[in-house]
Amino acid sequence: MRHSCLLAVVLLSACAPPGSPSEDPTVIDHEQEGEGVAFDEQHPGEDVGMGKADLPHTYDIPEDLPTLERPEIIVSLEGLTVHLFDRATGWSAVYPTGVGQRDTNGKSYTPTGFYRTADEGNTPWYHISRRYKPDYFGGFPFLRLNVENSKGYHTYGLHGPISYRCPEGAEDCGLLEREWFLRRGFVSHGCMRMEQDGIVELFHTVRDFGRVPVAIVEEVELDALGEPVDVDSEPTLWAEGEDIVYGSCGARPDPYLRGDRWATRRCQID
């Protein structure tokens, strides 16, 4: 079993201490622009990838990626974690994340439920290896989910950190000059932000699978022994064929024992 806690980028929590980048006026965060949600609604299906051949490559694909057989992803809103694991091989990695802001009822804009990473015939729109438009996606991967928002658009996904600082406190700078930061908290319009190294590793580990089951839960994720899952833990994985209990969303069967990799549905949590 492998535990991954990527430290290449400074983590920013929702309750960051004074002087942290989240309170630093030199840190740029385009959250007010809708983090791609408004753009994707207004430009459904548009090419947001390479576009121009001269765009800079902002990351290298790792050469030591694991070989998985049955990848699954669990996102915990309260735990602020993205857990990628494979019950067949025992491989596991837990990444910090920033999720949807809370509404007036205290619920995150990120929907809970059972989803997947792609639909038939839409793989290029769902698996974007280098997203440059809008530019605050930084040329990092964007892994779109099949869940729809209230307007029927597929705008939710896992992507890079959004927030960055420019040299000498400049108001903007080129992609290769940006110092990226993850704000780990309830900060987005529904997508799940990740460190750049985290989204690169996750994306390129699962991209060739097409569909990968994704469960988004309200509560802190618990492993097979009932222990909380976090970036500094080594989760005990559920056995192949076992039902996983997804907090208030309830128990669900092993998706790889179902022909449809489980039917998509939201969790209605009171």
N, C-alpha and C positions, 0 to 999 in steps of 0.2 A: 504494500500500500504506500502511496506517495502523498505527502501533504505539501501543498504549495502555498507559500506566503510571499508574494513578490514584493520586494522592497526597493525596486528601482525608482519609485516615485514616492514623494512624501504624501502620506495619507492625511486627509483632512476630514475630521468628524463634524457632525452637525453642531456639536457643542465644543468647537475648537477653542483652545486657550487664547488669551490676548496675545496679539503679535503674530498669530498664525496666518498663513496665506489667505484663508477664507475671509479675514478681516483686513487684509492688506489692500489698500486702494490701487496698488499696481497690478493686482490680479484681475484679469479680464474674464468675465463669465457672461455668455450670451443667453442666459436662461430667459430673459425677457423677450427674446425673439422666438420662443416656442420650441427650441431644441429640435427643430426639424419637423415637428408635428404640423404646424401651419404650412410649411413648405410642401410636405408630402401630400397634404390634403389638396393643395392648390395645383400640384404638378404630379398627379398619380402616374406612376410608371416611367417618370423621366429618368434619363441616365444621370445618376449622381456620382458615378465612378470616375474613371480616368479622364474622360473628356479630351483634354489636350495631352499630347504625348510628352510635353516638356514639364509636366507637373512633377514636383520632387517626390521621391519615395521616402516617406517619413519613418519607415521601419524595415527591418530585415526579417524574413521568415525564419524562425528558429530551426536549427538542423537536428535537434534532439527531441522532437515531439513524440509523445507516446503513441503506440499503436493500440487503438481500442476496438472492441468488438460490438458492444451494446451501450453506447453513451447515453446518459441521462443527465438532465439539469434540474436542480431545485433552486429557486430563488426565494429567500426569506426577507420579507419587508422589515419586520421588527429586528431581525438579526443583521440586516444590511449585508447579506452574503449571497454569492452565486456559487453553487456547488456543482461541479462537473465530476461525474464518477462513472465507473464501469464495473458492474457487479461480476462480470465474467472474468476480468483480468485483475480486479482488486485495486485498480488505479483510482486516485481521488485527488482533487485539487479544490481548495476553497479560496475564493477571491472576495475582497471587499467591494462594495457597490454603493452607488447613490441612486435612490429610487424616487418615485413620484411624490411631489409635495402633498401635504394633507389638505383635504377640503374642509369646509365649515363643520362637517360632522366628524372630523378627525380621521377620515379614511384617506389612504394614499390614492393618487390618481392612477397608480399602477394596478391593473386589474388582477385579482387572484383567480386561479383556475388551472385547467389542464390544457396545454397548447402544444404546438410543435414549431420547428424552425422554418418550415417551408411548405408550400403547396405545389401540387403537380403543375408543371408548365410555367412556373414563375421563379425558378431558381435564381436567375441573374438579379431579379428585383429583391430577393430575400437574402442572398449571399453576396454581399458587396465587399470585396476584399480590400478596397481602398476608396473610402468615401471622401470626396473633396467638396461636395456641395450640400449645404452651406459650408463655408471653409472652417467653421469651428469644430467640424468633425475631424479635422486634422489629417485627413488621408489615412485614417485607421479603419479597421474593419467595422462593418455594420451588419449585425445578424438579426434580421427582421423576424418577428413572430407572426403567426396567422391570426392572432386575436384582432378583432375589429374594435374601433372606438365608437362613440355614440353616433357618429356620422357615417359609419360603415367603411372607414378607411383603415388600412393596415399600417398604422404609424408607430407601433410599439416595437422596440428591439433592444439589443445589447450593443453598446458602442463605447467609444473612448471617453476620456474624462471631461471634455468641453472646456474646463477652466485652465487658464495659462497666464504666465507672466512674460513680458518682453524685456529685452536687455535695457538697462538704464532707465527703467520705468516708462518706456515708450508706450503710447496708446495703442499701437498695433505693430505687428512685425510679421515676417515671412514664416511659413510653416516650419522650416528647419531651425529657426531662431527661438521658437516658443519653448518655454519651460512648463510642462503640463502638470496639473495637479488634479487629483480626485477629491471632490467634496463628498465624503462618506456621510450620507444623511438623507433626509426627505427633501430633495433639491430639484428634481426634474419635473417635466410635464407628463411623465408616465414611463419613459424609457428607463433602462437600467445602465447607468454610467459605470465604467470600469477603468482601472489603470490601463495605460496603453500596452504594457507588456502582458497584462491579464487578458485583454480582449484579443490581442494577437495570438496568444497561446490557445485560448479557447476556440477562436474562429478556425484556425488552421488545423486544430485537432479534430473538429467535427464536420468541417465543410464537405468532405467527400461522402458523408452519410446521407445528404439530402435532408430527409426528415429526422429530427431528433426530438424526443419528448421533453417538454419543459413544463414543470409545475411551479406555479407562483403561489406562495402561501403567506398568510398574514403573520403567523407566529414565528418565533425562533425555530429553526429546523432542529429536530432531534434525530440522532442516529439510531441504529438498530438496538443499542443498549439504553436508549432514552437519554443520552448525554447531549448537551447543546453543541451545535456545530458552529464553529467560528474559524477565523483565519489562523488562529494559533492552536487549533485542535487537530486530532487525527481521527476522523470519524470511523466508526465501525459500520461497514456497509451491510445492507440487507442482502440476504442470499438470493440467488436467482430463483424466480418463481414466487417469492414472498410478496404479499401485499405490503405496501408502504402506507403508513398512517401520515397523512398530510395535514396535521392540525385540524382546524375546524372544517377543512374541505373533506375530511374523512379518509377512509382506507380506499386505496385503488390497487388493482392488480398490476403485476409486472407488465409494462407496456409491450415488451417483446414477445409476450404470449398471446397478444391480441393482433388480429390481422390489420386493424386500422391504427395501430400504435396508440390507442385510446381515442375515444370520441372527444372532440373539443367541447369544453363547457366552462363557464365561469362558476366560481364559488360564491354563493350568496351568503355572506357572513353577517349576522345580526350585530 
